[in-house]
Amino acid sequence: MSYNLYQLNRQGLPKLLDGVQDEAGWLNKRKAIMSLWLDIIGGIPERVPVRYTIIGEEKEKDHTRIHLAYDTVYGDTVPSYLLVPDDSAGGKDRHGRRPAVLALHPTNELGKASVALSSGRENRRYGLELVSRGYIVLAPDALTSGERIYEGLQHFHSKPFYEQHPHWSTIGKNAVDHMQGVDLLCSLEQVDAQRIGVIGHSFGGYNSYFLAGLDERIQVAVSSCGFSPFYGDHRPTHWGERGWYTHLPKVTEWLSRYEVPFDFHEIAALAAPIPSFHYFGQTDSIFPHWQAIGECMAELDGLYQFLGASDKFQAVMTAKEHNFPPEIRGMAYAFLDRWLMESGQP
C-alpha cells in the first residue's frame, strides 16, 4: 500500500471500500492497514503491570484531583491528573461504577494542566468539564510536555527520545503510554471498564483516534481539529523528521520520493465501528486543507454505513479556526454521554 502524492492530489482520495465486498473483506483490509501502521510507528511493546505513585491530592468544588505517576514501558513513568467526581455526582451505574475518559492535551507546555485545571487555556479545559458531568478523567502528560519536558530543552522537542529509541516513534510511545493509562483506569474499582472513552484537541485529537484504533477497550473517541491527511496537505513533511518534534521518522524517506505509505483516513478507520466524533474548521491555519478533510470524513461515514453503524459516526465542520469552541464541546459531550453515560444507566 503506497501512494504517489502527485497522483493522490490529482486523482483523489483512495477509497476505503475499494475491493471490499463484505464485512470479512473489510476485516482483511483492516488487518493489512494495522500491520502497516504498526510497522510505521515502530510497534507497540509489551506493557508493564499497573503500578502508580500518588504525589498529591486536592479537593475541588465537585471533584478530587489526584496527582499521580503511573508506570509505562522501558522504566518510564507518566505524570497525570486523575479527576474523580464527588460521590453525590450523577453517572454511576447500579454497581456504583462510573464511565471514564482519557483527556489528551494539545501541543503546549502545560500538558495535563491545560485540560484538567481551571487555570488551563480557554476552550481546552475539557477534562475539568467532563469530571463535572460525572466522568472519571485521566489526563496524562505526553512525552515532551508538562512534567515530561527534557531538561535543557523547550517543550515538544523530541531529540533525546530518538537518541534512546532510534527505531521507534513518538506516535508509538504516546500510544503505549495511553494504553497503560487505560490499564490504570481498568484497575480502579470505581471505573466501569466497559465504558472508557478518549477525547483530545489538535495533538490530543489525533492521538485520540490513534489510541482508539489500537486499543479495543476504547469505546468512544472524540477528536477536535486533529485530523490532517497527506491528501491535499501543502506541507505533508510535518509528519516526518523535524528539528523540534518528530512524529513518524519512517515517513521521511517516503516523502523524499513524494510518496506516502498510507493516508490518515485509513488509520482513523481502524477504530470503526466504535462511536467516533470528528470536528474541523475551514479557517484552521494549522490544518487548512478542509476540503480534503471533508472527503476523508465522507469516506469514514461510508465505512460506518457499510458496517451497519451509521449512527456511531459524526463529523462536524464549521467556518471557524483551530479551536474547540463551547458549542462543539457541547456536541462532543452529548456524543460521549450517549455512548458512555446513558449506556450504563439502570
C-alpha positions as a Markdown table, in Angstrom:
| # | Residue | x | y | z |
|---|---|---|---|---|
| 1 | Met | 0.0 | 0.0 | 0.0 |
| 2 | Ser | 1.6 | 3.3 | -1.1 |
| 3 | Tyr | 0.5 | 6.4 | -2.9 |
| 4 | Asn | 2.4 | 8.9 | -5.0 |
| 5 | Leu | 1.4 | 12.3 | -3.8 |
| 6 | Tyr | 1.2 | 13.8 | -7.2 |
| 7 | Gln | -1.3 | 11.2 | -8.3 |
| 8 | Leu | -3.0 | 11.3 | -4.9 |
| 9 | Asn | -3.7 | 15.0 | -5.1 |
| 10 | Arg | -4.6 | 14.8 | -8.8 |
| 11 | Gln | -6.7 | 11.6 | -8.9 |
| 12 | Gly | -8.4 | 11.9 | -5.5 |
| 13 | Leu | -8.6 | 10.1 | -2.2 |
| 14 | Pro | -8.2 | 6.3 | -2.1 |
| 15 | Lys | -11.5 | 4.7 | -1.3 |
| 16 | Leu | -11.7 | 2.7 | 1.9 |
| 17 | Leu | -14.0 | 0.1 | 0.4 |
| 18 | Asp | -12.2 | -0.4 | -2.9 |
| 19 | Gly | -12.0 | -4.2 | -3.4 |
| 20 | Val | -14.2 | -4.8 | -0.3 |
| 21 | Gln | -17.4 | -6.9 | -0.9 |
| 22 | Asp | -18.4 | -7.7 | 2.6 |
| 23 | Glu | -17.5 | -7.3 | 6.3 |
| 24 | Ala | -15.0 | -10.2 | 6.1 |
| 25 | Gly | -13.3 | -8.3 | 3.2 |
| 26 | Trp | -13.1 | -5.2 | 5.3 |
| 27 | Leu | -11.6 | -7.1 | 8.2 |
| 28 | Asn | -8.9 | -8.4 | 5.9 |
| 29 | Lys | -8.2 | -4.9 | 4.6 |
| 30 | Arg | -8.2 | -3.6 | 8.2 |
| 31 | Lys | -5.6 | -6.2 | 9.2 |
| 32 | Ala | -3.3 | -5.1 | 6.4 |
| 33 | Ile | -3.7 | -1.4 | 7.4 |
| 34 | Met | -3.0 | -2.3 | 11.0 |
| 35 | Ser | 0.2 | -4.3 | 10.1 |
| 36 | Leu | 1.5 | -1.3 | 8.0 |
| 37 | Trp | 0.6 | 1.2 | 10.8 |
| 38 | Leu | 2.4 | -0.8 | 13.5 |
| 39 | Asp | 5.5 | -1.0 | 11.2 |
| 40 | Ile | 5.4 | 2.7 | 10.6 |
| 41 | Ile | 5.1 | 3.7 | 14.3 |
| 42 | Gly | 7.8 | 1.2 | 15.3 |
| 43 | Gly | 5.5 | -1.3 | 17.1 |
| 44 | Ile | 3.8 | -1.4 | 20.5 |
| 45 | Pro | 6.0 | -3.1 | 23.1 |
| 46 | Glu | 4.5 | -5.4 | 25.8 |
| 47 | Arg | 3.0 | -3.3 | 28.5 |
| 48 | Val | 4.1 | -3.4 | 32.2 |
| 49 | Pro | 1.8 | -4.3 | 35.1 |
| 50 | Val | -0.2 | -1.4 | 36.7 |
| 51 | Arg | 1.8 | 0.5 | 39.2 |
| 52 | Tyr | 1.5 | 4.1 | 40.2 |
| 53 | Thr | 2.6 | 6.5 | 42.9 |
| 54 | Ile | 0.3 | 9.2 | 44.3 |
| 55 | Ile | 2.2 | 12.5 | 44.5 |
| 56 | Gly | -0.6 | 14.7 | 45.9 |
| 57 | Glu | -4.3 | 15.2 | 46.3 |
| 58 | Glu | -6.5 | 18.3 | 46.1 |
| 59 | Lys | -10.2 | 18.7 | 46.8 |
| 60 | Glu | -12.0 | 20.9 | 44.3 |
| 61 | Lys | -15.7 | 22.1 | 44.4 |
| 62 | Asp | -17.1 | 19.0 | 42.7 |
| 63 | His | -14.3 | 16.5 | 42.5 |
| 64 | Thr | -10.9 | 15.4 | 43.8 |
| 65 | Arg | -7.8 | 15.8 | 41.8 |
| 66 | Ile | -5.1 | 13.2 | 42.4 |
| 67 | His | -1.7 | 13.9 | 41.1 |
| 68 | Leu | 0.0 | 10.6 | 40.3 |
| 69 | Ala | 2.6 | 9.0 | 38.1 |
| 70 | Tyr | 2.0 | 5.6 | 36.5 |
| 71 | Asp | 4.5 | 3.1 | 35.2 |
| 72 | Thr | 5.0 | 2.6 | 31.5 |
| 73 | Val | 7.4 | 0.7 | 29.3 |
| 74 | Tyr | 11.2 | 0.9 | 29.5 |
| 75 | Gly | 11.2 | 2.2 | 33.1 |
| 76 | Asp | 9.4 | 5.4 | 32.3 |
| 77 | Thr | 6.6 | 7.0 | 34.2 |
| 78 | Val | 3.6 | 9.2 | 33.1 |
| 79 | Pro | 2.7 | 12.1 | 35.4 |
| 80 | Ser | -1.0 | 12.5 | 35.3 |
| 81 | Tyr | -4.1 | 14.0 | 36.9 |
| 82 | Leu | -6.8 | 11.7 | 37.9 |
| 83 | Leu | -10.1 | 13.6 | 38.4 |
| 84 | Val | -12.7 | 11.8 | 40.5 |
| 85 | Pro | -16.2 | 13.2 | 40.8 |
| 86 | Asp | -17.8 | 13.7 | 44.3 |
| 87 | Asp | -19.8 | 10.7 | 45.3 |
| 88 | Ser | -23.0 | 12.7 | 45.0 |
| 89 | Ala | -22.5 | 13.4 | 41.3 |
| 90 | Gly | -24.6 | 11.5 | 38.8 |
| 91 | Gly | -23.3 | 9.0 | 36.3 |
| 92 | Lys | -22.9 | 5.9 | 38.5 |
| 93 | Asp | -24.4 | 2.6 | 37.4 |
| 94 | Arg | -26.2 | 0.2 | 39.7 |
| 95 | His | -22.8 | -1.1 | 40.9 |
| 96 | Gly | -21.6 | 2.3 | 41.8 |
| 97 | Arg | -19.1 | 2.5 | 38.9 |
| 98 | Arg | -18.6 | 5.4 | 36.5 |
| 99 | Pro | -17.6 | 5.8 | 32.9 |
| 100 | Ala | -14.0 | 7.1 | 32.4 |
| 101 | Val | -12.3 | 9.3 | 29.8 |
| 102 | Leu | -8.7 | 9.9 | 28.9 |
| 103 | Ala | -8.3 | 13.6 | 28.2 |
| 104 | Leu | -5.4 | 14.1 | 25.9 |
| 105 | His | -3.9 | 17.6 | 25.8 |
| 106 | Pro | -2.9 | 19.7 | 22.7 |
| 107 | Thr | 0.5 | 21.0 | 21.9 |
| 108 | Asn | 1.6 | 23.2 | 24.8 |
| 109 | Glu | 4.0 | 23.5 | 27.6 |
| 110 | Leu | 1.4 | 22.9 | 30.4 |
| 111 | Gly | 0.4 | 19.4 | 29.2 |
| 112 | Lys | -2.2 | 17.8 | 31.5 |
| 113 | Ala | -2.8 | 21.1 | 33.4 |
| 114 | Ser | -4.2 | 22.7 | 30.3 |
| 115 | Val | -7.2 | 20.3 | 30.2 |
| 116 | Ala | -7.6 | 19.4 | 33.9 |
| 117 | Leu | -7.1 | 22.7 | 35.8 |
| 118 | Ser | -9.2 | 25.8 | 36.0 |
| 119 | Ser | -6.1 | 27.8 | 35.1 |
| 120 | Gly | -5.9 | 25.9 | 31.7 |
| 121 | Arg | -6.4 | 27.7 | 28.4 |
| 122 | Glu | -9.9 | 28.8 | 27.4 |
| 123 | Asn | -11.7 | 26.2 | 25.3 |
| 124 | Arg | -9.2 | 23.5 | 26.4 |
| 125 | Arg | -10.5 | 22.5 | 29.8 |
| 126 | Tyr | -12.4 | 19.5 | 28.6 |
| 127 | Gly | -11.1 | 17.2 | 31.3 |
| 128 | Leu | -12.3 | 19.6 | 34.0 |
| 129 | Glu | -15.7 | 19.9 | 32.3 |
| 130 | Leu | -16.1 | 16.2 | 31.9 |
| 131 | Val | -15.5 | 15.4 | 35.6 |
| 132 | Ser | -18.3 | 17.8 | 36.4 |
| 133 | Arg | -20.5 | 15.6 | 34.2 |
| 134 | Gly | -19.8 | 12.6 | 36.3 |
| 135 | Tyr | -16.9 | 11.0 | 34.4 |
| 136 | Ile | -13.6 | 9.8 | 36.0 |
| 137 | Val | -11.0 | 11.6 | 34.0 |
| 138 | Leu | -7.3 | 10.6 | 33.4 |
| 139 | Ala | -5.3 | 13.5 | 32.0 |
| 140 | Pro | -1.7 | 12.3 | 31.3 |
| 141 | Asp | 1.3 | 14.3 | 30.2 |
| 142 | Ala | 2.6 | 13.4 | 26.8 |
| 143 | Leu | 6.3 | 13.0 | 26.4 |
| 144 | Thr | 7.9 | 16.5 | 25.9 |
| 145 | Ser | 5.1 | 18.4 | 27.7 |
| 146 | Gly | 4.2 | 19.2 | 31.3 |
| 147 | Glu | 6.4 | 17.3 | 33.7 |
| 148 | Arg | 8.0 | 15.4 | 30.9 |
| 149 | Ile | 9.9 | 18.1 | 29.1 |
| 150 | Tyr | 13.5 | 17.1 | 28.6 |
| 151 | Glu | 16.0 | 19.0 | 30.8 |
| 152 | Gly | 17.5 | 21.9 | 29.0 |
| 153 | Leu | 15.1 | 21.8 | 26.1 |
| 154 | Gln | 11.8 | 23.5 | 25.3 |
| 155 | His | 8.5 | 21.7 | 25.3 |
| 156 | Phe | 7.8 | 19.4 | 22.3 |
| 157 | His | 11.5 | 18.8 | 21.5 |
| 158 | Ser | 11.9 | 15.0 | 20.9 |
| 159 | Lys | 15.6 | 14.6 | 20.1 |
| 160 | Pro | 16.5 | 12.8 | 23.3 |
| 161 | Phe | 13.7 | 10.2 | 22.7 |
| 162 | Tyr | 15.1 | 9.3 | 19.3 |
| 163 | Glu | 18.7 | 9.1 | 20.7 |
| 164 | Gln | 17.4 | 6.5 | 23.1 |
| 165 | His | 14.9 | 4.8 | 20.7 |
| 166 | Pro | 16.2 | 5.3 | 17.1 |
| 167 | His | 13.8 | 2.8 | 15.6 |
| 168 | Trp | 10.6 | 3.8 | 17.4 |
| 169 | Ser | 8.4 | 6.9 | 17.1 |
| 170 | Thr | 6.7 | 9.3 | 19.4 |
| 171 | Ile | 3.4 | 8.2 | 18.0 |
| 172 | Gly | 4.1 | 4.6 | 19.2 |
| 173 | Lys | 5.4 | 6.0 | 22.5 |
| 174 | Asn | 2.3 | 8.0 | 23.2 |
| 175 | Ala | 0.1 | 5.1 | 22.2 |
| 176 | Val | 1.6 | 2.7 | 24.6 |
| 177 | Asp | 1.7 | 5.3 | 27.4 |
| 178 | His | -2.0 | 5.9 | 26.8 |
| 179 | Met | -2.7 | 2.2 | 26.7 |
| 180 | Gln | -1.0 | 1.9 | 30.1 |
| 181 | Gly | -3.4 | 4.7 | 31.2 |
| 182 | Val | -6.3 | 2.6 | 30.1 |
| 183 | Asp | -4.8 | -0.3 | 32.2 |
| 184 | Leu | -4.8 | 2.1 | 35.2 |
| 185 | Leu | -8.4 | 3.1 | 34.7 |
| 186 | Cys | -9.5 | -0.6 | 34.3 |
| 187 | Ser | -7.8 | -1.4 | 37.6 |
| 188 | Leu | -9.9 | 1.2 | 39.6 |
| 189 | Glu | -12.9 | -0.3 | 41.2 |
| 190 | Gln | -15.0 | 2.8 | 40.7 |
| 191 | Val | -14.5 | 2.6 | 36.9 |
| 192 | Asp | -16.7 | 0.6 | 34.6 |
| 193 | Ala | -14.1 | -0.9 | 32.3 |
| 194 | Gln | -16.7 | -1.4 | 29.6 |
| 195 | Arg | -17.3 | 2.4 | 29.4 |
| 196 | Ile | -14.0 | 4.1 | 28.6 |
| 197 | Gly | -13.5 | 6.8 | 26.0 |
| 198 | Val | -10.9 | 9.3 | 24.8 |
| 199 | Ile | -11.1 | 13.0 | 23.9 |
| 200 | Gly | -8.5 | 15.4 | 22.6 |
| 201 | His | -7.9 | 18.6 | 20.7 |
| 202 | Ser | -5.2 | 19.1 | 17.9 |
| 203 | Phe | -2.2 | 16.9 | 19.0 |
| 204 | Gly | -4.5 | 15.3 | 21.5 |
| 205 | Gly | -7.1 | 14.9 | 18.8 |
| 206 | Tyr | -5.1 | 12.7 | 16.6 |
| 207 | Asn | -3.6 | 10.8 | 19.5 |
| 208 | Ser | -7.3 | 10.1 | 20.5 |
| 209 | Tyr | -8.2 | 8.4 | 17.3 |
| 210 | Phe | -4.8 | 6.7 | 17.1 |
| 211 | Leu | -5.4 | 5.2 | 20.5 |
| 212 | Ala | -9.0 | 4.1 | 19.6 |
| 213 | Gly | -7.7 | 2.2 | 16.6 |
| 214 | Leu | -5.0 | 0.4 | 18.6 |
| 215 | Asp | -6.9 | -0.4 | 21.9 |
| 216 | Glu | -10.2 | -2.2 | 21.7 |
| 217 | Arg | -11.1 | -1.2 | 25.2 |
| 218 | Ile | -11.7 | 2.4 | 24.0 |
| 219 | Gln | -15.5 | 2.6 | 23.3 |
| 220 | Val | -15.8 | 6.2 | 22.1 |
| 221 | Ala | -13.3 | 8.6 | 20.5 |
| 222 | Val | -13.6 | 12.4 | 20.1 |
| 223 | Ser | -11.1 | 14.3 | 18.0 |
| 224 | Ser | -11.2 | 18.1 | 17.7 |
| 225 | Cys | -9.1 | 19.7 | 14.9 |
| 226 | Gly | -6.9 | 16.6 | 15.0 |
| 227 | Phe | -7.3 | 15.2 | 11.5 |
| 228 | Ser | -4.7 | 16.0 | 8.9 |
| 229 | Pro | -4.4 | 13.7 | 5.8 |
| 230 | Phe | -1.5 | 13.8 | 3.4 |
| 231 | Tyr | -4.0 | 14.3 | 0.7 |
| 232 | Gly | -4.3 | 18.0 | -0.1 |
| 233 | Asp | -1.7 | 19.0 | 2.5 |
| 234 | His | 0.6 | 21.8 | 1.5 |
| 235 | Arg | 3.2 | 20.7 | 4.0 |
| 236 | Pro | 3.0 | 16.9 | 4.5 |
| 237 | Thr | 6.6 | 16.8 | 5.8 |
| 238 | His | 5.4 | 17.9 | 9.2 |
| 239 | Trp | 4.6 | 14.3 | 9.9 |
| 240 | Gly | 8.3 | 13.3 | 9.3 |
| 241 | Glu | 11.6 | 14.2 | 10.8 |
| 242 | Arg | 11.9 | 17.8 | 12.1 |
| 243 | Gly | 14.2 | 19.8 | 14.3 |
| 244 | Trp | 11.8 | 20.0 | 17.2 |
| 245 | Tyr | 9.1 | 17.4 | 17.4 |
| 246 | Thr | 9.2 | 14.3 | 15.1 |
| 247 | His | 6.1 | 12.2 | 14.8 |
| 248 | Leu | 6.9 | 9.4 | 12.3 |
| 249 | Pro | 10.6 | 9.2 | 11.2 |
| 250 | Lys | 9.8 | 6.4 | 8.8 |
| 251 | Val | 7.7 | 8.5 | 6.5 |
| 252 | Thr | 10.6 | 10.9 | 5.8 |
| 253 | Glu | 12.1 | 8.6 | 3.2 |
| 254 | Trp | 8.8 | 8.1 | 1.6 |
| 255 | Leu | 8.2 | 11.8 | 1.5 |
| 256 | Ser | 11.6 | 12.4 | -0.1 |
| 257 | Arg | 10.2 | 10.4 | -3.1 |
| 258 | Tyr | 7.0 | 12.4 | -2.8 |
| 259 | Glu | 5.2 | 9.2 | -1.8 |
| 260 | Val | 3.4 | 8.1 | 1.3 |
| 261 | Pro | 2.7 | 4.6 | 2.7 |
| 262 | Phe | -0.9 | 5.3 | 3.8 |
| 263 | Asp | -3.3 | 8.1 | 4.4 |
| 264 | Phe | -4.9 | 9.0 | 7.7 |
| 265 | His | -8.5 | 8.2 | 6.9 |
| 266 | Glu | -7.2 | 4.6 | 6.8 |
| 267 | Ile | -5.7 | 5.0 | 10.2 |
| 268 | Ala | -8.9 | 6.6 | 11.6 |
| 269 | Ala | -10.8 | 3.6 | 10.0 |
| 270 | Leu | -9.1 | 1.2 | 12.4 |
| 271 | Ala | -11.4 | 2.5 | 15.1 |
| 272 | Ala | -14.6 | 1.6 | 13.2 |
| 273 | Pro | -17.2 | 0.8 | 14.2 |
| 274 | Ile | -16.9 | 2.3 | 17.7 |
| 275 | Pro | -18.6 | 5.7 | 18.1 |
| 276 | Ser | -16.3 | 8.4 | 16.7 |
| 277 | Phe | -16.7 | 12.2 | 16.6 |
| 278 | His | -14.5 | 14.5 | 14.5 |
| 279 | Tyr | -14.6 | 18.3 | 14.3 |
| 280 | Phe | -12.7 | 20.5 | 11.9 |
| 281 | Gly | -12.8 | 24.2 | 10.8 |
| 282 | Gln | -12.5 | 25.8 | 7.4 |
| 283 | Thr | -10.2 | 28.6 | 8.8 |
| 284 | Asp | -7.9 | 26.3 | 10.7 |
| 285 | Ser | -4.5 | 27.8 | 9.9 |
| 286 | Ile | -2.7 | 24.6 | 11.2 |
| 287 | Phe | -4.6 | 22.1 | 9.2 |
| 288 | Pro | -6.1 | 24.3 | 6.4 |
| 289 | His | -7.0 | 21.7 | 3.8 |
| 290 | Trp | -10.6 | 21.3 | 5.0 |
| 291 | Gln | -11.9 | 20.1 | 1.6 |
| 292 | Ala | -9.6 | 17.1 | 1.8 |
| 293 | Ile | -10.5 | 16.5 | 5.4 |
| 294 | Gly | -14.2 | 16.6 | 4.4 |
| 295 | Glu | -13.6 | 14.0 | 1.7 |
| 296 | Cys | -11.9 | 11.8 | 4.4 |
| 297 | Met | -14.9 | 12.2 | 6.7 |
| 298 | Ala | -17.2 | 11.2 | 3.9 |
| 299 | Glu | -15.2 | 8.1 | 3.3 |
| 300 | Leu | -15.3 | 7.2 | 7.0 |
| 301 | Asp | -19.1 | 7.8 | 7.1 |
| 302 | Gly | -19.4 | 5.5 | 4.1 |
| 303 | Leu | -17.5 | 2.8 | 6.0 |
| 304 | Tyr | -19.7 | 3.1 | 9.1 |
| 305 | Gln | -22.8 | 2.8 | 6.9 |
| 306 | Phe | -21.3 | -0.3 | 5.3 |
| 307 | Leu | -20.7 | -1.8 | 8.7 |
| 308 | Gly | -24.2 | -1.0 | 9.8 |
| 309 | Ala | -23.1 | 1.6 | 12.3 |
| 310 | Ser | -24.1 | 4.9 | 10.6 |
| 311 | Asp | -25.4 | 6.3 | 13.9 |
| 312 | Lys | -22.0 | 5.9 | 15.5 |
| 313 | Phe | -20.1 | 8.3 | 13.3 |
| 314 | Gln | -20.4 | 12.1 | 13.5 |
| 315 | Ala | -18.3 | 14.7 | 11.6 |
| 316 | Val | -18.9 | 18.4 | 12.2 |
| 317 | Met | -17.4 | 21.2 | 10.1 |
| 318 | Thr | -17.7 | 25.0 | 10.8 |
| 319 | Ala | -16.1 | 28.0 | 9.2 |
| 320 | Lys | -14.1 | 28.6 | 12.4 |
| 321 | Glu | -10.4 | 28.4 | 13.4 |
| 322 | His | -8.2 | 25.8 | 15.1 |
| 323 | Asn | -10.2 | 25.7 | 18.3 |
| 324 | Phe | -12.6 | 23.7 | 20.4 |
| 325 | Pro | -15.4 | 26.2 | 21.0 |
| 326 | Pro | -18.2 | 25.8 | 23.5 |
| 327 | Glu | -20.9 | 24.8 | 21.1 |
| 328 | Ile | -18.7 | 22.0 | 19.6 |
| 329 | Arg | -17.7 | 20.8 | 23.0 |
| 330 | Gly | -21.3 | 20.6 | 23.9 |
| 331 | Met | -22.0 | 18.4 | 20.9 |
| 332 | Ala | -18.9 | 16.2 | 21.7 |
| 333 | Tyr | -20.0 | 15.8 | 25.4 |
| 334 | Ala | -23.5 | 14.8 | 24.2 |
| 335 | Phe | -21.9 | 12.3 | 22.0 |
| 336 | Leu | -19.9 | 10.9 | 24.9 |
| 337 | Asp | -22.9 | 10.8 | 27.1 |
| 338 | Arg | -25.0 | 8.9 | 24.6 |
| 339 | Trp | -22.5 | 6.1 | 24.2 |
| 340 | Leu | -20.8 | 6.1 | 27.7 |
| 341 | Met | -23.1 | 7.7 | 30.2 |
| 342 | Glu | -26.5 | 6.6 | 29.1 |
| 343 | Ser | -25.5 | 3.1 | 28.2 |
| 344 | Gly | -24.6 | 2.4 | 31.8 |
| 345 | Gln | -27.9 | 3.7 | 33.4 |
| 346 | Pro | -30.1 | 1.1 | 35.1 |
